[in-house]
């Protein structure tokens, strides 16, 4: 493996609270429900940000990296290649959380556990 210079880095640090950027296709029920359960959650919708709303898929990771945000999306088919391309050409890149859109939106938070199956 060949190291790149300067080294590539993820945005943010482990000590900072996570800032989220919801892709335009993320279920709005999730976006509405999360802040009700976690009022301090810092999440913005791509469609509410003029710099990325309606733009191509490479614009979202550029914006997320510049703003120190983690992308959350259902869009595996186009966002994974966009993230790979962004990471290939940029020194600083945004992480991405892929949430299958086949998962039901759970409303029972009484156990205080969020389960995201990987298969």
PDB file as gemmi writes it, atoms N, CA and C in Angstrom:
CRYST1    1.000    1.000    1.000  90.00  90.00  90.00 P 1                      
ATOM      1  N   UNK A   1       0.840  -1.173   0.000  1.00  0.00           N  
ATOM      2  CA  UNK A   1       0.000   0.000   0.000  1.00  0.00           C  
ATOM      3  C   UNK A   1       0.893   1.246   0.000  1.00  0.00           C  
ATOM      4  N   UNK A   2       0.556   2.212  -0.815  1.00  0.00           N  
ATOM      5  CA  UNK A   2       1.318   3.444  -0.914  1.00  0.00           C  
ATOM      6  C   UNK A   2       0.580   4.538  -0.154  1.00  0.00           C  
ATOM      7  N   UNK A   3       1.258   5.194   0.753  1.00  0.00           N  
ATOM      8  CA  UNK A   3       0.635   6.275   1.510  1.00  0.00           C  
ATOM      9  C   UNK A   3       0.543   7.520   0.647  1.00  0.00           C  
ATOM     10  N   UNK A   4      -0.553   8.245   0.803  1.00  0.00           N  
ATOM     11  CA  UNK A   4      -0.693   9.492   0.052  1.00  0.00           C  
ATOM     12  C   UNK A   4      -0.169  10.651   0.888  1.00  0.00           C  
ATOM     13  N   UNK A   5       0.270  11.670   0.216  1.00  0.00           N  
ATOM     14  CA  UNK A   5       0.733  12.862   0.925  1.00  0.00           C  
ATOM     15  C   UNK A   5       0.179  14.089   0.256  1.00  0.00           C  
ATOM     16  N   UNK A   6      -0.370  15.036   1.007  1.00  0.00           N  
ATOM     17  CA  UNK A   6      -0.636  14.918   2.426  1.00  0.00           C  
ATOM     18  C   UNK A   6      -1.651  13.824   2.704  1.00  0.00           C  
ATOM     19  N   UNK A   7      -1.641  13.318   3.946  1.00  0.00           N  
ATOM     20  CA  UNK A   7      -2.525  12.196   4.255  1.00  0.00           C  
ATOM     21  C   UNK A   7      -3.993  12.587   4.105  1.00  0.00           C  
ATOM     22  N   UNK A   8      -4.800  11.637   3.661  1.00  0.00           N  
ATOM     23  CA  UNK A   8      -6.245  11.855   3.549  1.00  0.00           C  
ATOM     24  C   UNK A   8      -6.844  11.736   4.944  1.00  0.00           C  
ATOM     25  N   UNK A   9      -7.847  12.563   5.224  1.00  0.00           N  
ATOM     26  CA  UNK A   9      -8.454  12.530   6.544  1.00  0.00           C  
ATOM     27  C   UNK A   9      -9.970  12.577   6.445  1.00  0.00           C  
ATOM     28  N   UNK A  10     -10.600  11.954   7.405  1.00  0.00           N  
ATOM     29  CA  UNK A  10     -12.039  12.087   7.557  1.00  0.00           C  
ATOM     30  C   UNK A  10     -12.324  13.435   8.187  1.00  0.00           C  
ATOM     31  N   UNK A  11     -13.526  13.946   7.968  1.00  0.00           N  
ATOM     32  CA  UNK A  11     -13.886  15.212   8.595  1.00  0.00           C  
ATOM     33  C   UNK A  11     -14.155  14.992  10.080  1.00  0.00           C  
ATOM     34  N   UNK A  12     -13.978  16.041  10.864  1.00  0.00           N  
ATOM     35  CA  UNK A  12     -14.297  15.998  12.288  1.00  0.00           C  
ATOM     36  C   UNK A  12     -13.307  15.174  13.095  1.00  0.00           C  
ATOM     37  N   UNK A  13     -13.544  15.127  14.394  1.00  0.00           N  
ATOM     38  CA  UNK A  13     -12.741  14.304  15.290  1.00  0.00           C  
ATOM     39  C   UNK A  13     -13.674  13.510  16.185  1.00  0.00           C  
ATOM     40  N   UNK A  14     -13.117  12.547  16.882  1.00  0.00           N  
ATOM     41  CA  UNK A  14     -13.925  11.698  17.757  1.00  0.00           C  
ATOM     42  C   UNK A  14     -14.552  12.481  18.909  1.00  0.00           C  
ATOM     43  N   UNK A  15     -14.022  13.623  19.242  1.00  0.00           N  
ATOM     44  CA  UNK A  15     -14.543  14.388  20.376  1.00  0.00           C  
ATOM     45  C   UNK A  15     -15.649  15.366  19.991  1.00  0.00           C  
ATOM     46  N   UNK A  16     -15.819  15.594  18.706  1.00  0.00           N  
ATOM     47  CA  UNK A  16     -16.851  16.526  18.248  1.00  0.00           C  
ATOM     48  C   UNK A  16     -18.170  15.788  18.076  1.00  0.00           C  
ATOM     49  N   UNK A  17     -19.301  16.459  18.358  1.00  0.00           N  
ATOM     50  CA  UNK A  17     -20.589  15.821  18.058  1.00  0.00           C  
ATOM     51  C   UNK A  17     -20.732  15.646  16.543  1.00  0.00           C  
ATOM     52  N   UNK A  18     -21.407  14.599  16.152  1.00  0.00           N  
ATOM     53  CA  UNK A  18     -21.597  14.323  14.733  1.00  0.00           C  
ATOM     54  C   UNK A  18     -22.584  15.324  14.148  1.00  0.00           C  
ATOM     55  N   UNK A  19     -22.227  15.870  13.005  1.00  0.00           N  
ATOM     56  CA  UNK A  19     -23.124  16.740  12.248  1.00  0.00           C  
ATOM     57  C   UNK A  19     -23.539  15.955  11.013  1.00  0.00           C  
ATOM     58  N   UNK A  20     -24.837  15.888  10.777  1.00  0.00           N  
ATOM     59  CA  UNK A  20     -25.388  15.055   9.719  1.00  0.00           C  
ATOM     60  C   UNK A  20     -25.878  15.886   8.546  1.00  0.00           C  
ATOM     61  N   UNK A  21     -25.792  15.293   7.356  1.00  0.00           N  
ATOM     62  CA  UNK A  21     -26.361  15.864   6.140  1.00  0.00           C  
ATOM     63  C   UNK A  21     -27.201  14.776   5.495  1.00  0.00           C  
ATOM     64  N   UNK A  22     -28.518  14.962   5.491  1.00  0.00           N  
ATOM     65  CA  UNK A  22     -29.430  13.982   4.906  1.00  0.00           C  
ATOM     66  C   UNK A  22     -29.533  14.207   3.406  1.00  0.00           C  
ATOM     67  N   UNK A  23     -29.259  13.168   2.645  1.00  0.00           N  
ATOM     68  CA  UNK A  23     -29.393  13.221   1.198  1.00  0.00           C  
ATOM     69  C   UNK A  23     -30.859  13.498   0.844  1.00  0.00           C  
ATOM     70  N   UNK A  24     -31.078  14.018  -0.361  1.00  0.00           N  
ATOM     71  CA  UNK A  24     -32.432  14.389  -0.777  1.00  0.00           C  
ATOM     72  C   UNK A  24     -33.404  13.222  -0.775  1.00  0.00           C  
ATOM     73  N   UNK A  25     -32.907  12.003  -0.917  1.00  0.00           N  
ATOM     74  CA  UNK A  25     -33.824  10.876  -0.978  1.00  0.00           C  
ATOM     75  C   UNK A  25     -34.084  10.218   0.374  1.00  0.00           C  
ATOM     76  N   UNK A  26     -33.454  10.684   1.443  1.00  0.00           N  
ATOM     77  CA  UNK A  26     -33.682  10.069   2.750  1.00  0.00           C  
ATOM     78  C   UNK A  26     -35.124  10.307   3.183  1.00  0.00           C  
ATOM     79  N   UNK A  27     -35.753   9.286   3.691  1.00  0.00           N  
ATOM     80  CA  UNK A  27     -37.139   9.343   4.132  1.00  0.00           C  
ATOM     81  C   UNK A  27     -37.345  10.508   5.109  1.00  0.00           C  
ATOM     82  N   UNK A  28     -38.245  11.408   4.759  1.00  0.00           N  
ATOM     83  CA  UNK A  28     -38.492  12.584   5.601  1.00  0.00           C  
ATOM     84  C   UNK A  28     -39.065  12.224   6.966  1.00  0.00           C  
ATOM     85  N   UNK A  29     -39.692  11.064   7.098  1.00  0.00           N  
ATOM     86  CA  UNK A  29     -40.191  10.634   8.411  1.00  0.00           C  
ATOM     87  C   UNK A  29     -39.022  10.432   9.373  1.00  0.00           C  
ATOM     88  N   UNK A  30     -37.906   9.963   8.854  1.00  0.00           N  
ATOM     89  CA  UNK A  30     -36.704   9.798   9.686  1.00  0.00           C  
ATOM     90  C   UNK A  30     -36.185  11.164  10.116  1.00  0.00           C  
ATOM     91  N   UNK A  31     -36.107  12.077   9.164  1.00  0.00           N  
ATOM     92  CA  UNK A  31     -35.576  13.406   9.458  1.00  0.00           C  
ATOM     93  C   UNK A  31     -36.466  14.152  10.451  1.00  0.00           C  
ATOM     94  N   UNK A  32     -37.769  13.990  10.340  1.00  0.00           N  
ATOM     95  CA  UNK A  32     -38.683  14.638  11.287  1.00  0.00           C  
ATOM     96  C   UNK A  32     -38.644  13.976  12.659  1.00  0.00           C  
ATOM     97  N   UNK A  33     -38.489  12.650  12.684  1.00  0.00           N  
ATOM     98  CA  UNK A  33     -38.549  11.914  13.938  1.00  0.00           C  
ATOM     99  C   UNK A  33     -37.305  12.003  14.800  1.00  0.00           C  
ATOM    100  N   UNK A  34     -36.142  12.016  14.186  1.00  0.00           N  
ATOM    101  CA  UNK A  34     -34.895  12.024  14.962  1.00  0.00           C  
ATOM    102  C   UNK A  34     -34.760  13.241  15.883  1.00  0.00           C  
ATOM    103  N   UNK A  35     -34.988  14.462  15.388  1.00  0.00           N  
ATOM    104  CA  UNK A  35     -34.851  15.607  16.302  1.00  0.00           C  
ATOM    105  C   UNK A  35     -35.873  15.613  17.447  1.00  0.00           C  
ATOM    106  N   UNK A  36     -37.004  14.963  17.246  1.00  0.00           N  
ATOM    107  CA  UNK A  36     -37.972  14.859  18.354  1.00  0.00           C  
ATOM    108  C   UNK A  36     -37.420  13.978  19.461  1.00  0.00           C  
ATOM    109  N   UNK A  37     -36.656  12.952  19.068  1.00  0.00           N  
ATOM    110  CA  UNK A  37     -36.074  12.046  20.048  1.00  0.00           C  
ATOM    111  C   UNK A  37     -34.744  12.562  20.597  1.00  0.00           C  
ATOM    112  N   UNK A  38     -34.016  13.288  19.767  1.00  0.00           N  
ATOM    113  CA  UNK A  38     -32.697  13.814  20.143  1.00  0.00           C  
ATOM    114  C   UNK A  38     -32.666  15.291  19.749  1.00  0.00           C  
ATOM    115  N   UNK A  39     -33.212  16.176  20.604  1.00  0.00           N  
ATOM    116  CA  UNK A  39     -33.329  17.589  20.225  1.00  0.00           C  
ATOM    117  C   UNK A  39     -32.008  18.263  19.853  1.00  0.00           C  
ATOM    118  N   UNK A  40     -30.905  17.816  20.405  1.00  0.00           N  
ATOM    119  CA  UNK A  40     -29.622  18.458  20.108  1.00  0.00           C  
ATOM    120  C   UNK A  40     -29.003  17.946  18.811  1.00  0.00           C  
ATOM    121  N   UNK A  41     -29.670  17.023  18.137  1.00  0.00           N  
ATOM    122  CA  UNK A  41     -29.134  16.457  16.898  1.00  0.00           C  
ATOM    123  C   UNK A  41     -28.953  17.539  15.847  1.00  0.00           C  
ATOM    124  N   UNK A  42     -27.794  17.581  15.250  1.00  0.00           N  
ATOM    125  CA  UNK A  42     -27.482  18.553  14.196  1.00  0.00           C  
ATOM    126  C   UNK A  42     -27.630  17.852  12.854  1.00  0.00           C  
ATOM    127  N   UNK A  43     -28.816  17.972  12.245  1.00  0.00           N  
ATOM    128  CA  UNK A  43     -29.069  17.349  10.964  1.00  0.00           C  
ATOM    129  C   UNK A  43     -29.719  18.364  10.028  1.00  0.00           C  
ATOM    130  N   UNK A  44     -29.200  18.437   8.812  1.00  0.00           N  
ATOM    131  CA  UNK A  44     -29.808  19.305   7.807  1.00  0.00           C  
ATOM    132  C   UNK A  44     -30.153  18.461   6.589  1.00  0.00           C  
ATOM    133  N   UNK A  45     -31.166  18.889   5.849  1.00  0.00           N  
ATOM    134  CA  UNK A  45     -31.577  18.204   4.627  1.00  0.00           C  
ATOM    135  C   UNK A  45     -30.906  18.865   3.430  1.00  0.00           C  
ATOM    136  N   UNK A  46     -30.432  18.055   2.501  1.00  0.00           N  
ATOM    137  CA  UNK A  46     -29.774  18.586   1.305  1.00  0.00           C  
ATOM    138  C   UNK A  46     -30.694  19.525   0.542  1.00  0.00           C  
ATOM    139  N   UNK A  47     -31.976  19.221   0.494  1.00  0.00           N  
ATOM    140  CA  UNK A  47     -32.902  20.065  -0.266  1.00  0.00           C  
ATOM    141  C   UNK A  47     -33.107  21.440   0.373  1.00  0.00           C  
ATOM    142  N   UNK A  48     -32.658  21.613   1.605  1.00  0.00           N  
ATOM    143  CA  UNK A  48     -32.765  22.914   2.270  1.00  0.00           C  
ATOM    144  C   UNK A  48     -31.492  23.751   2.140  1.00  0.00           C  
ATOM    145  N   UNK A  49     -30.493  23.222   1.460  1.00  0.00           N  
ATOM    146  CA  UNK A  49     -29.208  23.900   1.308  1.00  0.00           C  
ATOM    147  C   UNK A  49     -29.011  24.236  -0.171  1.00  0.00           C  
ATOM    148  N   UNK A  50     -29.034  25.510  -0.489  1.00  0.00           N  
ATOM    149  CA  UNK A  50     -28.970  25.951  -1.885  1.00  0.00           C  
ATOM    150  C   UNK A  50     -27.732  25.429  -2.616  1.00  0.00           C  
ATOM    151  N   UNK A  51     -26.609  25.296  -1.909  1.00  0.00           N  
ATOM    152  CA  UNK A  51     -25.371  24.848  -2.556  1.00  0.00           C  
ATOM    153  C   UNK A  51     -25.443  23.412  -3.076  1.00  0.00           C  
ATOM    154  N   UNK A  52     -26.343  22.587  -2.524  1.00  0.00           N  
ATOM    155  CA  UNK A  52     -26.397  21.178  -2.938  1.00  0.00           C  
ATOM    156  C   UNK A  52     -27.755  20.740  -3.469  1.00  0.00           C  
ATOM    157  N   UNK A  53     -28.782  21.466  -3.181  1.00  0.00           N  
ATOM    158  CA  UNK A  53     -30.130  21.070  -3.581  1.00  0.00           C  
ATOM    159  C   UNK A  53     -30.245  20.917  -5.096  1.00  0.00           C  
ATOM    160  N   UNK A  54     -30.623  19.712  -5.531  1.00  0.00           N  
ATOM    161  CA  UNK A  54     -30.810  19.454  -6.952  1.00  0.00           C  
ATOM    162  C   UNK A  54     -29.537  19.331  -7.766  1.00  0.00           C  
ATOM    163  N   UNK A  55     -28.392  19.381  -7.117  1.00  0.00           N  
ATOM    164  CA  UNK A  55     -27.108  19.304  -7.834  1.00  0.00           C  
ATOM    165  C   UNK A  55     -26.698  17.841  -8.054  1.00  0.00           C  
ATOM    166  N   UNK A  56     -25.604  17.622  -8.793  1.00  0.00           N  
ATOM    167  CA  UNK A  56     -25.136  16.270  -9.061  1.00  0.00           C  
ATOM    168  C   UNK A  56     -24.592  15.620  -7.790  1.00  0.00           C  
ATOM    169  N   UNK A  57     -24.401  14.299  -7.861  1.00  0.00           N  
ATOM    170  CA  UNK A  57     -24.007  13.542  -6.676  1.00  0.00           C  
ATOM    171  C   UNK A  57     -22.618  13.874  -6.137  1.00  0.00           C  
ATOM    172  N   UNK A  58     -21.727  14.434  -6.938  1.00  0.00           N  
ATOM    173  CA  UNK A  58     -20.400  14.808  -6.435  1.00  0.00           C  
ATOM    174  C   UNK A  58     -20.432  16.084  -5.598  1.00  0.00           C  
ATOM    175  N   UNK A  59     -21.474  16.888  -5.769  1.00  0.00           N  
ATOM    176  CA  UNK A  59     -21.588  18.126  -5.006  1.00  0.00           C  
ATOM    177  C   UNK A  59     -21.841  17.845  -3.526  1.00  0.00           C  
ATOM    178  N   UNK A  60     -22.637  16.830  -3.231  1.00  0.00           N  
ATOM    179  CA  UNK A  60     -22.984  16.508  -1.847  1.00  0.00           C  
ATOM    180  C   UNK A  60     -21.760  16.146  -1.000  1.00  0.00           C  
ATOM    181  N   UNK A  61     -20.886  15.230  -1.443  1.00  0.00           N  
ATOM    182  CA  UNK A  61     -19.709  14.933  -0.612  1.00  0.00           C  
ATOM    183  C   UNK A  61     -18.742  16.103  -0.475  1.00  0.00           C  
ATOM    184  N   UNK A  62     -18.643  16.941  -1.508  1.00  0.00           N  
ATOM    185  CA  UNK A  62     -17.782  18.127  -1.386  1.00  0.00           C  
ATOM    186  C   UNK A  62     -18.308  19.051  -0.288  1.00  0.00           C  
ATOM    187  N   UNK A  63     -19.610  19.313  -0.315  1.00  0.00           N  
ATOM    188  CA  UNK A  63     -20.221  20.178   0.686  1.00  0.00           C  
ATOM    189  C   UNK A  63     -20.088  19.557   2.077  1.00  0.00           C  
ATOM    190  N   UNK A  64     -20.376  18.261   2.189  1.00  0.00           N  
ATOM    191  CA  UNK A  64     -20.307  17.591   3.493  1.00  0.00           C  
ATOM    192  C   UNK A  64     -18.897  17.659   4.070  1.00  0.00           C  
ATOM    193  N   UNK A  65     -17.896  17.434   3.241  1.00  0.00           N  
ATOM    194  CA  UNK A  65     -16.508  17.504   3.713  1.00  0.00           C  
ATOM    195  C   UNK A  65     -16.157  18.915   4.168  1.00  0.00           C  
ATOM    196  N   UNK A  66     -16.571  19.912   3.397  1.00  0.00           N  
ATOM    197  CA  UNK A  66     -16.262  21.305   3.749  1.00  0.00           C  
ATOM    198  C   UNK A  66     -16.951  21.719   5.040  1.00  0.00           C  
ATOM    199  N   UNK A  67     -18.144  21.165   5.297  1.00  0.00           N  
ATOM    200  CA  UNK A  67     -18.918  21.534   6.485  1.00  0.00           C  
ATOM    201  C   UNK A  67     -18.705  20.582   7.657  1.00  0.00           C  
ATOM    202  N   UNK A  68     -17.897  19.552   7.473  1.00  0.00           N  
ATOM    203  CA  UNK A  68     -17.651  18.584   8.548  1.00  0.00           C  
ATOM    204  C   UNK A  68     -18.871  17.749   8.886  1.00  0.00           C  
ATOM    205  N   UNK A  69     -19.620  17.331   7.867  1.00  0.00           N  
ATOM    206  CA  UNK A  69     -20.857  16.572   8.061  1.00  0.00           C  
ATOM    207  C   UNK A  69     -20.726  15.149   7.541  1.00  0.00           C  
ATOM    208  N   UNK A  70     -21.500  14.253   8.141  1.00  0.00           N  
ATOM    209  CA  UNK A  70     -21.601  12.863   7.708  1.00  0.00           C  
ATOM    210  C   UNK A  70     -22.864  12.750   6.864  1.00  0.00           C  
ATOM    211  N   UNK A  71     -22.729  12.167   5.681  1.00  0.00           N  
ATOM    212  CA  UNK A  71     -23.880  11.993   4.797  1.00  0.00           C  
ATOM    213  C   UNK A  71     -24.662  10.761   5.238  1.00  0.00           C  
ATOM    214  N   UNK A  72     -25.982  10.879   5.274  1.00  0.00           N  
ATOM    215  CA  UNK A  72     -26.854   9.734   5.527  1.00  0.00           C  
ATOM    216  C   UNK A  72     -27.825   9.654   4.355  1.00  0.00           C  
ATOM    217  N   UNK A  73     -27.933   8.455   3.772  1.00  0.00           N  
ATOM    218  CA  UNK A  73     -28.694   8.296   2.538  1.00  0.00           C  
ATOM    219  C   UNK A  73     -29.257   6.894   2.394  1.00  0.00           C  
ATOM    220  N   UNK A  74     -30.283   6.779   1.562  1.00  0.00           N  
ATOM    221  CA  UNK A  74     -30.789   5.484   1.108  1.00  0.00           C  
ATOM    222  C   UNK A  74     -30.165   5.136  -0.245  1.00  0.00           C  
ATOM    223  N   UNK A  75     -29.554   6.081  -0.902  1.00  0.00           N  
ATOM    224  CA  UNK A  75     -29.140   5.986  -2.299  1.00  0.00           C  
ATOM    225  C   UNK A  75     -27.789   5.289  -2.467  1.00  0.00           C  
ATOM    226  N   UNK A  76     -27.826   3.969  -2.405  1.00  0.00           N  
ATOM    227  CA  UNK A  76     -26.600   3.188  -2.540  1.00  0.00           C  
ATOM    228  C   UNK A  76     -26.074   3.239  -3.971  1.00  0.00           C  
ATOM    229  N   UNK A  77     -26.964   3.196  -4.948  1.00  0.00           N  
ATOM    230  CA  UNK A  77     -26.543   3.037  -6.338  1.00  0.00           C  
ATOM    231  C   UNK A  77     -25.749   4.220  -6.886  1.00  0.00           C  
ATOM    232  N   UNK A  78     -26.062   5.444  -6.477  1.00  0.00           N  
ATOM    233  CA  UNK A  78     -25.302   6.583  -7.017  1.00  0.00           C  
ATOM    234  C   UNK A  78     -24.375   7.231  -5.998  1.00  0.00           C  
ATOM    235  N   UNK A  79     -24.706   7.159  -4.714  1.00  0.00           N  
ATOM    236  CA  UNK A  79     -23.851   7.827  -3.728  1.00  0.00           C  
ATOM    237  C   UNK A  79     -22.552   7.074  -3.455  1.00  0.00           C  
ATOM    238  N   UNK A  80     -22.565   5.754  -3.507  1.00  0.00           N  
ATOM    239  CA  UNK A  80     -21.322   5.008  -3.276  1.00  0.00           C  
ATOM    240  C   UNK A  80     -20.284   5.356  -4.339  1.00  0.00           C  
ATOM    241  N   UNK A  81     -20.629   5.327  -5.640  1.00  0.00           N  
ATOM    242  CA  UNK A  81     -19.638   5.758  -6.632  1.00  0.00           C  
ATOM    243  C   UNK A  81     -19.222   7.224  -6.459  1.00  0.00           C  
ATOM    244  N   UNK A  82     -20.153   8.090  -6.073  1.00  0.00           N  
ATOM    245  CA  UNK A  82     -19.801   9.506  -5.879  1.00  0.00           C  
ATOM    246  C   UNK A  82     -18.815   9.667  -4.726  1.00  0.00           C  
ATOM    247  N   UNK A  83     -19.022   8.950  -3.640  1.00  0.00           N  
ATOM    248  CA  UNK A  83     -18.106   9.019  -2.494  1.00  0.00           C  
ATOM    249  C   UNK A  83     -16.732   8.467  -2.898  1.00  0.00           C  
ATOM    250  N   UNK A  84     -16.733   7.375  -3.618  1.00  0.00           N  
ATOM    251  CA  UNK A  84     -15.442   6.806  -4.059  1.00  0.00           C  
ATOM    252  C   UNK A  84     -14.677   7.794  -4.934  1.00  0.00           C  
ATOM    253  N   UNK A  85     -15.370   8.423  -5.857  1.00  0.00           N  
ATOM    254  CA  UNK A  85     -14.718   9.403  -6.734  1.00  0.00           C  
ATOM    255  C   UNK A  85     -14.228  10.602  -5.930  1.00  0.00           C  
ATOM    256  N   UNK A  86     -15.058  11.080  -5.013  1.00  0.00           N  
ATOM    257  CA  UNK A  86     -14.665  12.224  -4.177  1.00  0.00           C  
ATOM    258  C   UNK A  86     -13.419  11.876  -3.357  1.00  0.00           C  
ATOM    259  N   UNK A  87     -13.421  10.707  -2.761  1.00  0.00           N  
ATOM    260  CA  UNK A  87     -12.280  10.289  -1.940  1.00  0.00           C  
ATOM    261  C   UNK A  87     -11.014  10.143  -2.788  1.00  0.00           C  
ATOM    262  N   UNK A  88     -11.173   9.720  -4.044  1.00  0.00           N  
ATOM    263  CA  UNK A  88     -10.029   9.539  -4.931  1.00  0.00           C  
ATOM    264  C   UNK A  88      -9.333  10.860  -5.245  1.00  0.00           C  
ATOM    265  N   UNK A  89     -10.098  11.948  -5.367  1.00  0.00           N  
ATOM    266  CA  UNK A  89      -9.508  13.214  -5.813  1.00  0.00           C  
ATOM    267  C   UNK A  89      -9.339  14.268  -4.715  1.00  0.00           C  
ATOM    268  N   UNK A  90      -9.963  14.071  -3.584  1.00  0.00           N  
ATOM    269  CA  UNK A  90      -9.891  15.073  -2.520  1.00  0.00           C  
ATOM    270  C   UNK A  90      -9.038  14.577  -1.351  1.00  0.00           C  
ATOM    271  N   UNK A  91      -8.458  15.505  -0.630  1.00  0.00           N  
ATOM    272  CA  UNK A  91      -7.665  15.152   0.547  1.00  0.00           C  
ATOM    273  C   UNK A  91      -8.535  14.971   1.780  1.00  0.00           C  
ATOM    274  N   UNK A  92      -9.639  15.650   1.798  1.00  0.00           N  
ATOM    275  CA  UNK A  92     -10.543  15.591   2.944  1.00  0.00           C  
ATOM    276  C   UNK A  92     -11.885  15.087   2.442  1.00  0.00           C  
ATOM    277  N   UNK A  93     -12.422  14.094   3.091  1.00  0.00           N  
ATOM    278  CA  UNK A  93     -13.666  13.526   2.598  1.00  0.00           C  
ATOM    279  C   UNK A  93     -14.645  13.253   3.742  1.00  0.00           C  
ATOM    280  N   UNK A  94     -15.913  13.171   3.372  1.00  0.00           N  
ATOM    281  CA  UNK A  94     -16.984  12.966   4.339  1.00  0.00           C  
ATOM    282  C   UNK A  94     -17.335  11.481   4.429  1.00  0.00           C  
ATOM    283  N   UNK A  95     -17.566  10.984   5.628  1.00  0.00           N  
ATOM    284  CA  UNK A  95     -18.064   9.616   5.761  1.00  0.00           C  
ATOM    285  C   UNK A  95     -19.515   9.555   5.276  1.00  0.00           C  
ATOM    286  N   UNK A  96     -19.991   8.358   5.017  1.00  0.00           N  
ATOM    287  CA  UNK A  96     -21.358   8.166   4.561  1.00  0.00           C  
ATOM    288  C   UNK A  96     -21.980   7.000   5.331  1.00  0.00           C  
ATOM    289  N   UNK A  97     -23.239   7.170   5.715  1.00  0.00           N  
ATOM    290  CA  UNK A  97     -24.012   6.115   6.360  1.00  0.00           C  
ATOM    291  C   UNK A  97     -25.102   5.730   5.383  1.00  0.00           C  
ATOM    292  N   UNK A  98     -25.099   4.470   4.974  1.00  0.00           N  
ATOM    293  CA  UNK A  98     -26.087   3.967   4.035  1.00  0.00           C  
ATOM    294  C   UNK A  98     -27.184   3.248   4.810  1.00  0.00           C  
ATOM    295  N   UNK A  99     -28.402   3.720   4.656  1.00  0.00           N  
ATOM    296  CA  UNK A  99     -29.544   3.145   5.357  1.00  0.00           C  
ATOM    297  C   UNK A  99     -30.463   2.515   4.317  1.00  0.00           C  
ATOM    298  N   UNK A 100     -30.611   1.192   4.319  1.00  0.00           N  
ATOM    299  CA  UNK A 100     -31.491   0.575   3.335  1.00  0.00           C  
ATOM    300  C   UNK A 100     -32.915   1.130   3.450  1.00  0.00           C  
ATOM    301  N   UNK A 101     -33.510   1.483   2.325  1.00  0.00           N  
ATOM    302  CA  UNK A 101     -34.863   2.035   2.381  1.00  0.00           C  
ATOM    303  C   UNK A 101     -35.912   0.960   2.619  1.00  0.00           C  
ATOM    304  N   UNK A 102     -35.487  -0.292   2.662  1.00  0.00           N  
ATOM    305  CA  UNK A 102     -36.418  -1.381   2.947  1.00  0.00           C  
ATOM    306  C   UNK A 102     -36.677  -1.537   4.447  1.00  0.00           C  
ATOM    307  N   UNK A 103     -35.870  -0.865   5.278  1.00  0.00           N  
ATOM    308  CA  UNK A 103     -36.067  -0.968   6.724  1.00  0.00           C  
ATOM    309  C   UNK A 103     -37.296  -0.177   7.153  1.00  0.00           C  
ATOM    310  N   UNK A 104     -38.085  -0.731   8.076  1.00  0.00           N  
ATOM    311  CA  UNK A 104     -39.218   0.041   8.580  1.00  0.00           C  
ATOM    312  C   UNK A 104     -38.719   1.186   9.464  1.00  0.00           C  
ATOM    313  N   UNK A 105     -39.471   2.273   9.481  1.00  0.00           N  
ATOM    314  CA  UNK A 105     -39.142   3.388  10.373  1.00  0.00           C  
ATOM    315  C   UNK A 105     -39.744   3.060  11.727  1.00  0.00           C  
ATOM    316  N   UNK A 106     -38.882   2.803  12.705  1.00  0.00           N  
ATOM    317  CA  UNK A 106     -39.342   2.426  14.038  1.00  0.00           C  
ATOM    318  C   UNK A 106     -39.706   3.654  14.850  1.00  0.00           C  
ATOM    319  N   UNK A 107     -40.758   3.528  15.638  1.00  0.00           N  
ATOM    320  CA  UNK A 107     -41.170   4.641  16.483  1.00  0.00           C  
ATOM    321  C   UNK A 107     -41.017   4.323  17.964  1.00  0.00           C  
ATOM    322  N   UNK A 108     -40.620   3.099  18.306  1.00  0.00           N  
ATOM    323  CA  UNK A 108     -40.467   2.719  19.704  1.00  0.00           C  
ATOM    324  C   UNK A 108     -39.036   2.967  20.161  1.00  0.00           C  
ATOM    325  N   UNK A 109     -38.828   4.092  20.831  1.00  0.00           N  
ATOM    326  CA  UNK A 109     -37.507   4.442  21.324  1.00  0.00           C  
ATOM    327  C   UNK A 109     -37.353   4.123  22.816  1.00  0.00           C  
ATOM    328  N   UNK A 110     -38.338   3.408  23.391  1.00  0.00           N  
ATOM    329  CA  UNK A 110     -38.315   3.177  24.831  1.00  0.00           C  
ATOM    330  C   UNK A 110     -37.082   2.410  25.290  1.00  0.00           C  
ATOM    331  N   UNK A 111     -36.544   1.557  24.438  1.00  0.00           N  
ATOM    332  CA  UNK A 111     -35.362   0.785  24.828  1.00  0.00           C  
ATOM    333  C   UNK A 111     -34.080   1.591  24.652  1.00  0.00           C  
ATOM    334  N   UNK A 112     -34.144   2.763  24.007  1.00  0.00           N  
ATOM    335  CA  UNK A 112     -32.990   3.619  23.775  1.00  0.00           C  
ATOM    336  C   UNK A 112     -31.910   2.898  22.978  1.00  0.00           C  
ATOM    337  N   UNK A 113     -32.328   2.027  22.086  1.00  0.00           N  
ATOM    338  CA  UNK A 113     -31.405   1.276  21.249  1.00  0.00           C  
ATOM    339  C   UNK A 113     -31.816   1.472  19.803  1.00  0.00           C  
ATOM    340  N   UNK A 114     -30.849   1.774  18.982  1.00  0.00           N  
ATOM    341  CA  UNK A 114     -31.096   1.887  17.538  1.00  0.00           C  
ATOM    342  C   UNK A 114     -30.387   0.727  16.888  1.00  0.00           C  
ATOM    343  N   UNK A 115     -31.139  -0.095  16.157  1.00  0.00           N  
ATOM    344  CA  UNK A 115     -30.565  -1.256  15.499  1.00  0.00           C  
ATOM    345  C   UNK A 115     -30.593  -1.024  13.997  1.00  0.00           C  
ATOM    346  N   UNK A 116     -29.436  -1.068  13.369  1.00  0.00           N  
ATOM    347  CA  UNK A 116     -29.333  -0.959  11.930  1.00  0.00           C  
ATOM    348  C   UNK A 116     -28.697  -2.263  11.451  1.00  0.00           C  
ATOM    349  N   UNK A 117     -29.521  -3.179  10.907  1.00  0.00           N  
ATOM    350  CA  UNK A 117     -28.941  -4.448  10.449  1.00  0.00           C  
ATOM    351  C   UNK A 117     -28.015  -4.229   9.258  1.00  0.00           C  
ATOM    352  N   UNK A 118     -26.980  -5.014   9.195  1.00  0.00           N  
ATOM    353  CA  UNK A 118     -26.010  -4.885   8.126  1.00  0.00           C  
ATOM    354  C   UNK A 118     -26.316  -5.813   6.960  1.00  0.00           C  
ATOM    355  N   UNK A 119     -27.281  -6.686   7.098  1.00  0.00           N  
ATOM    356  CA  UNK A 119     -27.703  -7.578   6.000  1.00  0.00           C  
ATOM    357  C   UNK A 119     -29.186  -7.561   5.873  1.00  0.00           C  
TER     358      UNK A 119                                                      
END                                                                             
